[in-house]
Amino acid sequence: KEFYHRYGRQLELWFEPGKYLVSEAGLLIVKVNVVKPTPSVTFAGVDSGLNHLIRPMMYDAYHEIVNISNPTGSQKIYTVVGNICETDTLGADRKLNEVREGDLLAIKNAGAYGYSMASNYNSRFRPPEVLVWKGKTQLIRKRDTLDDLLRNQVVAEI
């Protein structure tokens, strides 16, 4: 008010709460399809990728990853990779509780910009979104279907 009276201009306070308020509220849950040891690294391949969470590939964003299927297993080093044919690394050289095929991994801090930056790259479905509130789950966005992918395609008459 003092500024307004002195300069004749009303001030407004604006802030963008996306990352700050909701990042930690979101998890991307992925399923391990393959564990592939090599002489130098052990890969944990998952059923998601940069099309669902592009931040690690786009600008090397760090997202903590935890094995929620085996929380007490012995810790080993893994590189968690997605299912897109490009270099699709969600987390390199991560100390995780032993990862087995079929395990579920939680990629943390995926609440801000995860879904809004998701795509149908390589004709992959976008994931569903589930809200957990007071211990109860509710589907708030359905997984894409083949019909969703084909909806706007037009057959050209040649």
DSSP file with accessible surface (Angstrom, degrees, kcal/mol):
  #  RESIDUE AA STRUCTURE BP1 BP2  ACC     N-H-->O    O-->H-N    N-H-->O    O-->H-N    TCO  KAPPA ALPHA  PHI   PSI    X-CA   Y-CA   Z-CA
    1    1 A K     >        0   0  201      0, 0.0     4,-2.5     0, 0.0     5,-0.2   0.000 360.0 360.0 360.0 -38.3    0.0    0.0    0.0
    2    2 A E  H  >  +     0   0  136      2,-0.2     4,-2.3     1,-0.2     5,-0.2   0.911 360.0  49.9 -62.5 -42.3    2.9    2.3    0.8
    3    3 A F  H  > S+     0   0   79      2,-0.2     4,-3.2     1,-0.2     6,-0.4   0.928 110.2  51.3 -60.5 -43.6    4.3    1.7   -2.7
    4    4 A Y  H  > S+     0   0  105      1,-0.2     4,-2.5     2,-0.2    -2,-0.2   0.932 111.8  45.9 -59.8 -46.2    0.9    2.4   -4.3
    5    5 A H  H  < S+     0   0  147     -4,-2.5    -1,-0.2     1,-0.2    -2,-0.2   0.877 118.1  42.9 -67.4 -35.0    0.6    5.7   -2.5
    6    6 A R  H  < S+     0   0  162     -4,-2.3    -2,-0.2    -5,-0.2    -1,-0.2   0.904 132.4  18.6 -77.8 -40.1    4.1    6.8   -3.3
    7    7 A Y  H  < S-     0   0  148     -4,-3.2    -3,-0.2    -5,-0.2    -2,-0.2   0.470  95.2-122.8-114.3  -6.6    4.3    5.7   -6.9
    8    8 A G  S  < S+     0   0   57     -4,-2.5     2,-0.4    -5,-0.4    -4,-0.2   0.755  73.5 115.8  72.8  23.1    0.6    5.3   -7.9
    9    9 A R        -     0   0  165     -6,-0.4     2,-0.3    -5,-0.1    -2,-0.2  -0.982  60.9-135.5-131.4 126.1    1.0    1.7   -9.0
   10   10 A Q        -     0   0  121     -2,-0.4     2,-0.3    -6,-0.1     0, 0.0  -0.580  22.7-142.1 -76.1 133.7   -0.7   -1.3   -7.4
   11   11 A L        -     0   0  100     -2,-0.3     2,-0.4     2,-0.0    -7,-0.0  -0.744  13.1-164.6 -96.2 147.2    1.6   -4.3   -6.8
   12   12 A E        -     0   0  141     -2,-0.3     2,-0.6     2,-0.0     0, 0.0  -0.979  13.4-139.7-127.4 143.4    0.6   -7.9   -7.3
   13   13 A L        +     0   0  160     -2,-0.4     2,-0.4     2,-0.0    -2,-0.0  -0.913  26.6 176.0-104.3 121.8    2.5  -10.9   -6.0
   14   14 A W        +     0   0  204     -2,-0.6     2,-0.3     2,-0.0    -2,-0.0  -0.961   3.9 171.8-123.2 142.8    2.5  -13.8   -8.5
   15   15 A F        -     0   0  151     -2,-0.4    -2,-0.0     0, 0.0     0, 0.0  -0.992  31.1-130.2-148.2 153.7    4.3  -17.2   -8.2
   16   16 A E        -     0   0  120     -2,-0.3     4,-0.4     1,-0.1     3,-0.2  -0.896  21.7-173.4-104.8 108.9    4.3  -20.4  -10.1
   17   17 A P     >> +     0   0   53      0, 0.0     4,-2.8     0, 0.0     5,-0.7   0.515  50.5 104.8 -85.8  -2.0    3.7  -23.2   -7.7
   18   18 A G  I  >>S+     0   0   14      1,-0.2     4,-2.0     2,-0.2     5,-0.5   0.917  90.9  22.0 -46.8 -72.1    4.2  -26.2  -10.0
   19   19 A K  I  >5S+     0   0   77     -3,-0.2     4,-1.4     1,-0.2     5,-0.4   0.944 125.9  50.8 -66.1 -46.7    7.7  -27.5   -9.1
   20   20 A Y  I  45S+     0   0  202     -4,-0.4     4,-0.2     1,-0.2    -1,-0.2   0.907 121.7  28.5 -62.0 -44.8    7.9  -26.0   -5.6
   21   21 A L  I  <5S+     0   0  105     -4,-2.8    -1,-0.2     1,-0.1    -3,-0.2   0.827 131.4  26.0 -89.8 -33.5    4.6  -27.3   -4.3
   22   22 A V  I >X<S+     0   0   63     -4,-2.0     3,-0.7    -5,-0.7     4,-0.6   0.578  90.4  90.3-114.9  -5.6    3.8  -30.5   -6.2
   23   23 A S  G ><<S+     0   0    5     -4,-1.4    88,-2.0    -5,-0.5     3,-1.4   0.946  94.7  43.0 -56.8 -52.0    7.1  -32.0   -7.3
   24   24 A E  G 34 S+     0   0  163     -5,-0.4    -1,-0.3     1,-0.3    85,-0.2   0.674 104.5  67.6 -70.9 -13.6    7.6  -34.1   -4.2
   25   25 A A  G <4 S+     0   0   86     -3,-0.7     2,-0.4    84,-0.1    -1,-0.3   0.631  92.2  74.5 -79.9 -11.9    3.9  -35.1   -4.2
   26   26 A G    <<  -     0   0   15     -3,-1.4    84,-2.5    -4,-0.6    85,-0.7  -0.844  54.3-177.1-113.3 139.3    4.3  -37.2   -7.4
   27   27 A L        -     0   0   98     -2,-0.4     2,-0.6    83,-0.2    81,-0.2  -0.973  19.1-145.1-124.1 143.4    5.9  -40.5   -8.0
   28   28 A L  E     -A  107   0A  24     79,-2.3    79,-2.8    -2,-0.4     2,-0.6  -0.956  19.7-155.3-104.8 115.7    6.3  -42.4  -11.3
   29   29 A I  E     +A  106   0A  82     -2,-0.6     2,-0.3    77,-0.2    77,-0.2  -0.846  17.1 180.0 -95.1 124.3    5.9  -46.1  -10.6
   30   30 A V  E     -A  105   0A   1     75,-2.6    75,-2.7    -2,-0.6     2,-0.4  -0.893  22.4-131.4-124.4 153.9    7.7  -48.3  -13.1
   31   31 A K  E     -A  104   0A 101     -2,-0.3    16,-1.7    73,-0.2     2,-0.5  -0.882  23.1-122.4-106.4 136.4    8.0  -52.1  -13.5
   32   32 A V  E     +C   46   0B   1     71,-2.9    70,-3.0    -2,-0.4    14,-0.3  -0.646  29.2 176.8 -79.4 120.6   11.3  -53.7  -14.1
   33   33 A N  E     +     0   0B  82     12,-3.0     2,-0.3    -2,-0.5    13,-0.2   0.747  66.0   7.8 -91.3 -32.4   11.2  -55.8  -17.3
   34   34 A V  E     -C   45   0B  66     11,-1.6    11,-2.9    66,-0.1     2,-0.5  -0.994  50.9-153.8-153.0 142.7   14.8  -56.9  -17.4
   35   35 A V  E     -C   44   0B  36     -2,-0.3     9,-0.2     9,-0.2    66,-0.1  -0.993  24.0-175.9-115.8 119.5   18.0  -56.9  -15.2
   36   36 A K  E     -C   43   0B 128      7,-2.8     7,-2.7    -2,-0.5     2,-0.3  -0.895   8.5-161.1-125.7 101.2   21.0  -57.0  -17.5
   37   37 A P  E     +C   42   0B  95      0, 0.0     5,-0.2     0, 0.0    -2,-0.0  -0.596  12.0 178.6 -80.0 140.6   24.5  -57.2  -16.0
   38   38 A T        -     0   0   47      3,-2.0    -2,-0.0    -2,-0.3     0, 0.0  -0.810  47.9 -93.8-124.8 173.2   27.5  -56.3  -18.1
   39   39 A P  S    S+     0   0  145      0, 0.0     3,-0.1     0, 0.0    -1,-0.0   0.823 123.7  26.2 -59.7 -27.0   31.2  -56.3  -17.1
   40   40 A S  S    S+     0   0  113      1,-0.3     2,-0.3     0, 0.0     0, 0.0   0.688 127.6  15.5-111.0 -22.2   30.9  -52.6  -16.2
   41   41 A V        -     0   0   26     -5,-0.1    -3,-2.0     2,-0.0     2,-0.6  -0.995  57.9-134.6-152.1 151.0   27.3  -51.8  -15.3
   42   42 A T  E     -C   37   0B  40     35,-0.3    37,-2.4    -2,-0.3     2,-0.4  -0.961  26.8-152.7-110.0 121.2   24.1  -53.5  -14.4
   43   43 A F  E     -Cd  36  79B  65     -7,-2.7    -7,-2.8    -2,-0.6     2,-0.6  -0.732  10.0-160.1 -93.4 139.9   21.0  -52.2  -16.2
   44   44 A A  E     -Cd  35  80B   0     35,-2.5    37,-2.3    -2,-0.4     2,-0.4  -0.961  16.9-157.4-114.8 105.2   17.5  -52.3  -14.8
   45   45 A G  E     -Cd  34  81B   9    -11,-2.9   -12,-3.0    -2,-0.6   -11,-1.6  -0.732  13.0-166.6 -87.2 131.8   15.2  -51.9  -17.8
   46   46 A V  E     -C   32   0B   1     35,-2.4   -14,-0.2    -2,-0.4    58,-0.0  -0.709  33.0-110.7-119.8 168.5   11.7  -50.5  -17.0
   47   47 A D  S    S+     0   0   69    -16,-1.7     2,-0.2    -2,-0.2    35,-0.1   0.032  96.7  55.0 -88.4  28.5    8.3  -50.2  -18.8
   48   48 A S        +     0   0    3     33,-0.2    35,-2.2   -17,-0.1     2,-0.3  -0.766  61.2 163.6-141.3-174.6    8.5  -46.4  -19.0
   49   49 A G    >>  -     0   0    0     33,-0.3     3,-2.2    -2,-0.2     4,-1.9  -0.957  56.0 -37.5-179.3-160.8   10.9  -43.9  -20.4
   50   50 A L  T 34 S+     0   0   23     -2,-0.3     8,-0.1     1,-0.3     7,-0.1   0.720 120.5  68.2 -62.0 -19.0   11.6  -40.4  -21.5
   51   51 A N  T 34 S+     0   0    2      1,-0.2    68,-2.5     2,-0.2    -1,-0.3   0.761 111.0  33.7 -72.0 -20.3    8.2  -40.2  -23.0
   52   52 A H  T <4 S+     0   0   22     -3,-2.2     2,-0.3     1,-0.2    -2,-0.2   0.752 137.8  16.9-101.0 -33.6    6.7  -40.2  -19.5
   53   53 A L     <  +     0   0    2     -4,-1.9     4,-0.3    64,-0.1    -1,-0.2  -0.751  64.3 165.9-142.8  92.7    9.5  -38.4  -17.6
   54   54 A I    >>  +     0   0   43     -2,-0.3     4,-3.2    60,-0.3     3,-0.6   0.649  53.8  92.9 -85.3 -13.2   11.8  -36.4  -19.9
   55   55 A R  H 3> S+     0   0   22      1,-0.3     4,-2.1     2,-0.2     6,-1.7   0.864  83.6  51.2 -54.9 -43.1   13.5  -34.3  -17.3
   56   56 A P  H 3> S+     0   0   11      0, 0.0     4,-1.1     0, 0.0    -1,-0.3   0.911 119.1  37.2 -62.7 -37.2   16.5  -36.6  -16.7
   57   57 A M  H <4 S+     0   0   69     -3,-0.6    -2,-0.2    -4,-0.3    -3,-0.1   0.858 116.5  51.6 -80.9 -35.6   17.2  -36.8  -20.4
   58   58 A M  H  < S-     0   0  108     -4,-3.2    -3,-0.2     1,-0.2    -1,-0.1   0.931 137.1  -4.8 -71.0 -45.2   16.4  -33.2  -21.3
   59   59 A Y  H  < S-     0   0  115     -4,-2.1    -2,-0.2    -5,-0.3    -1,-0.2   0.038  97.7-100.1-144.8  34.7   18.5  -31.5  -18.7
   60   60 A D     <  -     0   0  142     -4,-1.1    -3,-0.1     1,-0.2     2,-0.1   0.807  54.4-178.5  56.6  35.1   20.0  -34.2  -16.5
   61   61 A A        -     0   0   15     -6,-1.7     2,-0.5    -7,-0.1    -1,-0.2  -0.430  23.1-128.9 -66.0 139.3   17.5  -33.7  -13.7
   62   62 A Y        +     0   0  152     -2,-0.1     2,-0.4    29,-0.1    29,-0.1  -0.803  27.5 179.5 -94.3 127.3   18.1  -36.0  -10.7
   63   63 A H        -     0   0    1     -2,-0.5    46,-0.1    27,-0.4     2,-0.1  -0.994  29.3-124.2-125.9 122.2   15.2  -38.0   -9.4
   64   64 A E        -     0   0   87     -2,-0.4    44,-3.2    43,-0.1     2,-0.4  -0.389  27.1-156.6 -62.4 141.3   15.7  -40.4   -6.5
   65   65 A I  E     -B  107   0A   8     42,-0.2     2,-0.4    30,-0.1    42,-0.2  -0.984  11.9-177.5-124.7 133.0   14.8  -43.9   -7.3
   66   66 A V  E     -B  106   0A  40     40,-2.2    40,-2.9    -2,-0.4     2,-1.0  -0.973  29.7-125.0-130.9 147.0   13.8  -46.6   -4.8
   67   67 A N  E     +B  105   0A   4     -2,-0.4     3,-0.3    38,-0.2    38,-0.2  -0.795  26.7 179.8 -89.1 104.6   12.9  -50.2   -5.1
   68   68 A I  S    S+     0   0   82     36,-1.5    37,-0.2    -2,-1.0    -1,-0.2   0.623  77.6  58.1 -84.4 -10.2    9.5  -50.5   -3.4
   69   69 A S  S    S+     0   0   49     35,-1.1    -1,-0.2     1,-0.2    36,-0.1   0.704 119.8  25.9 -86.7 -22.7    9.2  -54.2   -4.1
   70   70 A N    >   +     0   0   19     -3,-0.3     3,-1.4    34,-0.3    -1,-0.2  -0.485  68.4 159.6-139.2  63.6   12.4  -55.1   -2.2
   71   71 A P  T 3  S+     0   0   85      0, 0.0    -1,-0.1     0, 0.0    -3,-0.1   0.657  78.8  42.6 -68.6 -12.8   13.0  -52.4    0.4
   72   72 A T  T 3  S+     0   0  131     -3,-0.1     3,-0.1    26,-0.1    26,-0.0   0.342  85.5 121.1-114.1   6.7   15.3  -54.6    2.5
   73   73 A G  S <  S-     0   0   13     -3,-1.4    -6,-0.1    25,-0.2    -3,-0.1  -0.213  76.0 -85.5 -67.9 160.1   17.3  -56.2   -0.2
   74   74 A S        -     0   0   73     23,-0.2    24,-2.2     1,-0.1     2,-0.3  -0.370  52.1-108.6 -65.5 145.3   21.1  -55.8   -0.3
   75   75 A Q  E     + E   0  97B 113     22,-0.2     2,-0.3    -3,-0.1    22,-0.2  -0.572  43.8 165.4 -84.6 139.4   22.2  -52.7   -2.1
   76   76 A K  E     - E   0  96B  97     20,-2.6    20,-2.8    -2,-0.3     2,-0.5  -0.913  39.4 -98.7-140.5 168.4   23.9  -52.8   -5.5
   77   77 A I  E     + E   0  95B  85     -2,-0.3   -35,-0.3    18,-0.2     2,-0.3  -0.796  45.4 170.1 -97.2 129.3   24.6  -50.2   -8.2
   78   78 A Y  E     - E   0  94B   8     16,-2.6    16,-3.7    -2,-0.5     2,-0.6  -0.956  32.3-140.9-133.3 153.7   22.2  -50.1  -11.2
   79   79 A T  E     -d   43   0B  11    -37,-2.4   -35,-2.5    -2,-0.3     2,-0.6  -0.983  25.3-145.9-111.3 117.9   21.6  -47.8  -14.1
   80   80 A V  E     -dE  44  91B   0     11,-2.9    10,-2.3    -2,-0.6    11,-1.7  -0.773  22.6-176.2 -90.1 121.0   17.8  -47.5  -14.6
   81   81 A V  E     -dE  45  89B  30    -37,-2.3   -35,-2.4    -2,-0.6     8,-0.2  -0.900  16.3-131.0-122.7 149.7   16.9  -47.2  -18.3
   82   82 A G        -     0   0   14      6,-3.2   -33,-0.3    -2,-0.3     6,-0.2  -0.136  27.1-105.7 -87.8-174.1   13.7  -46.7  -20.1
   83   83 A N  S    S+     0   0   52    -35,-2.2     2,-0.3   -38,-0.1   -34,-0.2   0.152  80.4 108.3-104.7  18.8   12.1  -48.5  -23.0
   84   84 A I  S    S-     0   0    8    -36,-0.2     4,-0.3     2,-0.1    -2,-0.1  -0.760  73.6-126.0 -94.9 145.2   12.7  -45.9  -25.8
   85   85 A C  S    S+     0   0  105     -2,-0.3    -1,-0.1     2,-0.1     3,-0.1   0.722  87.3  79.0 -69.3 -21.1   15.3  -46.8  -28.4
   86   86 A E  S    S-     0   0   86      1,-0.2     2,-0.9     2,-0.0    -2,-0.1  -0.217 114.4 -65.4 -72.3 175.9   17.3  -43.6  -27.8
   87   87 A T        +     0   0  108      1,-0.1     2,-0.6    -6,-0.0    -1,-0.2  -0.508  67.1 176.8 -63.4 104.3   19.6  -43.2  -24.9
   88   88 A D        +     0   0    7     -2,-0.9    -6,-3.2    -4,-0.3     2,-0.6  -0.711   6.0 164.1-121.7  76.5   16.9  -43.3  -22.3
   89   89 A T  E     +E   81   0B  38     -2,-0.6    -8,-0.2    -8,-0.2     3,-0.2  -0.867  17.3 177.4-103.5 120.8   18.5  -43.2  -18.9
   90   90 A L  E    S-     0   0B   2    -10,-2.3   -27,-0.4    -2,-0.6     2,-0.2   0.732  79.5  -2.1 -89.4 -26.6   16.3  -42.4  -15.9
   91   91 A G  E     -E   80   0B   3    -11,-1.7   -11,-2.9   -29,-0.1     2,-0.4  -0.794  68.3-150.7-167.0 120.9   19.1  -42.7  -13.4
   92   92 A A  E    S-     0   0B  52     -2,-0.2   -13,-0.2   -13,-0.2   -49,-0.0  -0.770  74.6  -2.6 -99.3 141.5   22.7  -43.7  -13.8
   93   93 A D  E    S+     0   0B 113     -2,-0.4     2,-0.4     1,-0.2   -14,-0.2   0.902  83.4 171.2  51.1  56.3   24.8  -45.5  -11.2
   94   94 A R  E     -E   78   0B  24    -16,-3.7   -16,-2.6    -3,-0.3     2,-0.8  -0.806  36.2-130.6-102.1 134.4   22.2  -45.6   -8.5
   95   95 A K  E     +E   77   0B 136     -2,-0.4     2,-0.3   -18,-0.2   -18,-0.2  -0.746  44.2 164.7 -82.2 109.9   22.6  -47.5   -5.3
   96   96 A L  E     -E   76   0B   4    -20,-2.8   -20,-2.6    -2,-0.8     3,-0.2  -0.927  45.8 -96.4-126.1 153.4   19.3  -49.5   -5.0
   97   97 A N  E    S-E   75   0B  31     -2,-0.3   -22,-0.2   -22,-0.2   -23,-0.2  -0.431  78.2 -61.0 -62.4 145.3   18.1  -52.4   -3.0
   98   98 A E        -     0   0   68    -24,-2.2     2,-0.5     1,-0.1    -1,-0.2   0.095  60.6-144.0 -38.7 127.7   18.5  -55.5   -5.1
   99   99 A V        -     0   0    4     -3,-0.2     2,-0.3     4,-0.0    -1,-0.1  -0.856  20.4-179.3-102.1 130.7   16.4  -55.2   -8.3
  100  100 A R    >   -     0   0  101     -2,-0.5     3,-2.3   -56,-0.0   -68,-0.2  -0.892  41.2 -83.9-124.1 156.1   14.7  -58.2   -9.8
  101  101 A E  T 3  S+     0   0  130     -2,-0.3   -68,-0.2     1,-0.3     3,-0.1  -0.350 118.5  27.4 -56.7 135.4   12.5  -58.6  -12.9
  102  102 A G  T 3  S+     0   0   38    -70,-3.0    -1,-0.3     1,-0.3   -69,-0.1   0.213  89.8 133.8  94.1 -14.9    9.0  -57.7  -11.9
  103  103 A D    <   -     0   0   10     -3,-2.3   -71,-2.9   -72,-0.1     2,-0.5  -0.325  53.8-127.9 -65.7 152.4   10.0  -55.3   -9.1
  104  104 A L  E     -A   31   0A  68    -73,-0.2   -36,-1.5    -3,-0.1   -35,-1.1  -0.889  21.6-163.5-101.7 130.6    8.3  -51.9   -8.9
  105  105 A L  E     -AB  30  67A   0    -75,-2.7   -75,-2.6    -2,-0.5     2,-0.6  -0.913   9.7-143.9-111.3 142.3   10.6  -48.9   -8.7
  106  106 A A  E     -AB  29  66A   2    -40,-2.9   -40,-2.2    -2,-0.4     2,-0.7  -0.930   5.4-157.2-106.2 123.3    9.4  -45.4   -7.5
  107  107 A I  E     -AB  28  65A   1    -79,-2.8   -79,-2.3    -2,-0.6     3,-0.3  -0.907  24.4-144.6 -98.4 114.3   10.9  -42.5   -9.3
  108  108 A K        +     0   0   71    -44,-3.2   -81,-0.2    -2,-0.7   -84,-0.1  -0.232  68.4  31.5 -81.9 168.1   10.5  -39.6   -6.8
  109  109 A N  S    S+     0   0   50    -83,-0.4     3,-0.2   -85,-0.2   -85,-0.2   0.844  73.6 129.6  57.1  40.3    9.8  -35.9   -7.4
  110  110 A A        +     0   0   14    -84,-2.5     4,-0.4    -3,-0.3     5,-0.3   0.232  39.3  95.5-104.3  12.7    7.8  -36.6  -10.6
  111  111 A G  S    S+     0   0   33    -88,-2.0     2,-0.6   -85,-0.7   -88,-0.3   0.768  72.1  66.2 -78.3 -25.5    4.8  -34.5   -9.6
  112  112 A A  S    S-     0   0    3     -3,-0.2    -1,-0.1     1,-0.2   -93,-0.1  -0.874 123.6 -18.3-103.5 121.2    5.7  -31.3  -11.3
  113  113 A Y  S  > S+     0   0   74     -2,-0.6     4,-1.3     1,-0.1    -1,-0.2   0.414  99.4 115.4  72.3  -1.2    5.8  -31.3  -15.1
  114  114 A G  T  4 S+     0   0    6     -4,-0.4     4,-0.4     2,-0.2     3,-0.3   0.998  87.6  25.4 -60.6 -63.6    6.0  -35.1  -15.4
  115  115 A Y  T >4 S+     0   0   40     -5,-0.3     3,-1.2     1,-0.2    -1,-0.1   0.901 119.8  57.8 -70.7 -38.2    2.6  -35.6  -17.1
  116  116 A S  T 34 S+     0   0   93      1,-0.3    -1,-0.2     3,-0.0    -2,-0.2   0.799 113.0  41.4 -65.8 -23.3    2.4  -32.2  -18.7
  117  117 A M  T 3< S+     0   0   59     -4,-1.3    -1,-0.3    -3,-0.3    -2,-0.2   0.443  93.4 112.4 -98.6  -1.8    5.8  -32.9  -20.4
  118  118 A A    <   -     0   0   12     -3,-1.2     2,-0.3    -4,-0.4   -66,-0.2  -0.283  46.1-174.9 -68.4 158.2    4.8  -36.5  -21.3
  119  119 A S        -     0   0   44    -68,-2.5    -2,-0.1     6,-0.1    -1,-0.0  -0.895  40.8-114.0-145.2 174.0    4.3  -37.4  -24.9
  120  120 A N    >>  +     0   0   49     -2,-0.3     3,-1.6     3,-0.1     4,-0.6  -0.025  54.0 166.5 -99.3  29.9    3.2  -40.2  -27.2
  121  121 A Y  G >4  +     0   0   88      1,-0.3     3,-1.0     2,-0.2   -70,-0.1  -0.107  69.3   9.5 -50.0 136.6    6.7  -40.4  -28.6
  122  122 A N  G 34 S-     0   0   73      1,-0.2    -1,-0.3   -38,-0.0   -71,-0.0   0.803 131.8 -70.8  58.0  29.9    7.2  -43.6  -30.7
  123  123 A S  G <4 S+     0   0   88     -3,-1.6     2,-0.3     1,-0.2    -1,-0.2   0.850  90.5 155.3  56.5  40.0    3.5  -44.2  -30.4
  124  124 A R    <<  -     0   0   80     -3,-1.0    -1,-0.2    -4,-0.6     2,-0.2  -0.731  45.1-112.8 -94.8 145.6    3.7  -45.0  -26.7
  125  125 A F        -     0   0   78     -2,-0.3    -6,-0.1    19,-0.1    18,-0.0  -0.499  25.6-120.6 -74.1 142.3    0.7  -44.6  -24.4
  126  126 A R        -     0   0   76     -2,-0.2    18,-2.1     1,-0.1   -74,-0.1  -0.565  39.2-107.4 -75.5 150.7    0.9  -41.9  -21.7
  127  127 A P        -     0   0   19      0, 0.0    -1,-0.1     0, 0.0     2,-0.1  -0.277  28.2-104.5 -78.8 164.6    0.4  -43.4  -18.3
  128  128 A P        -     0   0   39      0, 0.0     2,-0.4     0, 0.0    14,-0.2  -0.392  29.7-132.6 -75.4 163.6   -2.6  -43.2  -16.0
  129  129 A E  E     -F  141   0C  58     12,-2.3    11,-2.8    -2,-0.1    12,-1.5  -0.986  18.8-167.4-120.7 135.7   -2.5  -40.9  -13.0
  130  130 A V  E     -F  139   0C  84     -2,-0.4     2,-0.5     9,-0.2     9,-0.2  -0.978   9.5-148.5-123.9 131.2   -3.7  -42.0   -9.6
  131  131 A L  E     -F  138   0C  81      7,-3.2     7,-2.2    -2,-0.4     2,-0.6  -0.850   5.2-159.5 -97.4 132.2   -4.4  -39.8   -6.6
  132  132 A V  E     +F  137   0C  96     -2,-0.5     2,-0.4     5,-0.2     5,-0.2  -0.971  19.9 169.5-110.7 117.1   -3.7  -41.1   -3.2
  133  133 A W  E >   -F  136   0C 167      3,-2.8     3,-1.8    -2,-0.6    -2,-0.0  -0.987  66.9 -16.3-134.5 120.3   -5.6  -39.1   -0.6
  134  134 A K  T 3  S-     0   0  179     -2,-0.4    -1,-0.1     1,-0.3     3,-0.1   0.886 129.0 -51.1  53.6  42.2   -6.0  -40.1    3.1
  135  135 A G  T 3  S+     0   0   73      1,-0.2     2,-0.4    -3,-0.0    -1,-0.3   0.459 117.0 109.0  81.1  -0.1   -4.9  -43.7    2.2
  136  136 A K  E <   -F  133   0C 164     -3,-1.8    -3,-2.8     2,-0.0     2,-0.3  -0.884  58.2-139.9-113.1 145.0   -7.3  -44.2   -0.6
  137  137 A T  E     +F  132   0C 104     -2,-0.4     2,-0.3    -5,-0.2    -5,-0.2  -0.759  18.6 179.5-102.8 146.6   -6.5  -44.4   -4.3
  138  138 A Q  E     -F  131   0C 134     -7,-2.2    -7,-3.2    -2,-0.3     2,-0.4  -0.972  29.9-123.7-145.9 129.9   -8.5  -42.8   -7.1
  139  139 A L  E     +F  130   0C  96     -2,-0.3    -9,-0.2    -9,-0.2     3,-0.1  -0.584  32.3 170.5 -68.5 124.4   -7.9  -42.8  -10.9
  140  140 A I  E     +     0   0C  99    -11,-2.8     2,-0.3    -2,-0.4   -10,-0.2   0.518  68.4  24.3-115.5 -10.4   -7.8  -39.2  -12.0
  141  141 A R  E    S-F  129   0C 112    -12,-1.5   -12,-2.3     0, 0.0    -1,-0.4  -0.911  80.0-129.1-152.8 127.4   -6.5  -39.7  -15.6
  142  142 A K        -     0   0  164     -2,-0.3     2,-0.1   -14,-0.2     3,-0.1  -0.376  29.7-102.6 -73.8 153.2   -6.9  -42.9  -17.7
  143  143 A R        -     0   0  142      1,-0.1    -1,-0.1   -15,-0.1   -18,-0.0  -0.448  48.1 -98.8 -66.0 144.7   -4.0  -44.5  -19.5
  144  144 A D        -     0   0   16    -18,-2.1     2,-0.3    -2,-0.1    -1,-0.1  -0.294  39.7-153.2 -60.3 155.4   -4.0  -43.8  -23.2
  145  145 A T     >  -     0   0   65     -3,-0.1     4,-1.8     1,-0.1     3,-0.2  -0.761  32.4-100.3-122.1 171.9   -5.5  -46.4  -25.5
  146  146 A L  H  > S+     0   0  103     -2,-0.3     4,-2.1     1,-0.2     5,-0.2   0.903 124.5  57.1 -60.5 -38.4   -4.8  -47.3  -29.2
  147  147 A D  H  > S+     0   0  117      1,-0.2     4,-1.6     2,-0.2    -1,-0.2   0.885 103.3  53.8 -59.7 -38.1   -8.0  -45.3  -30.0
  148  148 A D  H  4 S+     0   0   52     -3,-0.2     4,-0.4     1,-0.2    -1,-0.2   0.913 109.8  47.4 -61.8 -41.5   -6.5  -42.2  -28.4
  149  149 A L  H  < S+     0   0   31     -4,-1.8     3,-0.3     1,-0.2    -2,-0.2   0.861 119.0  39.1 -68.1 -34.3   -3.3  -42.6  -30.5
  150  150 A L  H >< S+     0   0   79     -4,-2.1     3,-1.8    -5,-0.2    -1,-0.2   0.613  87.4  98.2 -91.7 -12.4   -5.3  -43.0  -33.7
  151  151 A R  T 3< S+     0   0  156     -4,-1.6    -1,-0.2     1,-0.3    -2,-0.1   0.829  91.3  34.1 -49.6 -44.3   -8.1  -40.5  -33.1
  152  152 A N  T 3  S+     0   0  144     -4,-0.4    -1,-0.3    -3,-0.3     2,-0.2   0.406  90.2 113.1-100.0   7.8   -6.6  -37.6  -35.1
  153  153 A Q    <   -     0   0  131     -3,-1.8     2,-0.4    -4,-0.1    -3,-0.0  -0.558  50.5-157.5 -79.7 142.8   -4.9  -39.6  -37.8
  154  154 A V        -     0   0  134     -2,-0.2     2,-0.6     0, 0.0    -2,-0.1  -0.972  15.8-128.8-122.6 133.2   -6.4  -39.1  -41.3
  155  155 A V        -     0   0  136     -2,-0.4     2,-0.3     1,-0.0    -2,-0.0  -0.721  29.8-135.2 -82.1 119.4   -6.1  -41.6  -44.1
  156  156 A A        -     0   0   73     -2,-0.6     2,-0.8     1,-0.1    -1,-0.0  -0.555   5.9-133.3 -77.7 138.8   -4.8  -39.6  -47.1
  157  157 A E              0   0  197     -2,-0.3    -1,-0.1     0, 0.0    -2,-0.0  -0.840 360.0 360.0 -92.4 112.4   -6.5  -40.3  -50.5
  158  158 A I              0   0  207     -2,-0.8    -2,-0.0     0, 0.0     0, 0.0  -0.808 360.0 360.0-107.0 360.0   -3.7  -40.7  -52.9
